[in-house]
């Protein structure tokens, strides 16, 4: 039997995924989450940015702009769902460049890494433990 050669990708012709590409990947990952998990995400925004801003890096105690892959900002369900005047919507930030950097150092598929970060940050919205988030990731596969 002859060996089967997998299709090759010409990486010389590929560009890094853009912010718009990340939006598509994040939306696909979000839609694959378990329905029981999604029903509590009503009104949750997902924002894609290249890097966290300086204020966020300082607040989180980061020494490098590549340390933070994502962040939940808002009022989590564990804190109650009462909306206050002037309150910004609950938002999950995904940081493209740090995620790409982490992806380059891993064996993980980019879409899987984005899903992992998204679940972790949404998990903060729910006040979930790391074990709970791992279970949700397994259900999303």
C-alpha positions, 0 to 999 in steps of 0.5 A: 500500500502506498502512503497517503499524503495529507493535503499541504497548506502553503503557509507562505500564502497565508495571512494571520487571522484578522479581527474580522476572522476572529469575530467569525471564529468566536461566533462559531464557538459561541453557537456551539456552546451547550444550549443550557449555557447559552440561555443565560448569555442574553445580551452578552457582547463579545468584543475582539481587540488586538491587545488589552489597553494599558489600564486593563494591563495595569489593573490585571497586574500583567507585565506583558501585553501578551499575558491576557487572552481574554477578559469578562467585564460587567456584572456577573450572574452571581452578582444579580441581574439587576441593571443599574443606570449607566451600566455598560453591557456585560462584555467578553473581550478576546485579545487576538494577538495574545491568542495567536501567540498562545496558539503558535506555542501549542498543538491546539487548533485556533478555533478550539483555543478561542472556544476555551478562552470564550468559555473561561471568560463567560464562566466568570459571568456565571461565577463557575469553577474551573471544573464547571468550565471544563465540563462545558468545554467537553459538552461543546466538543 
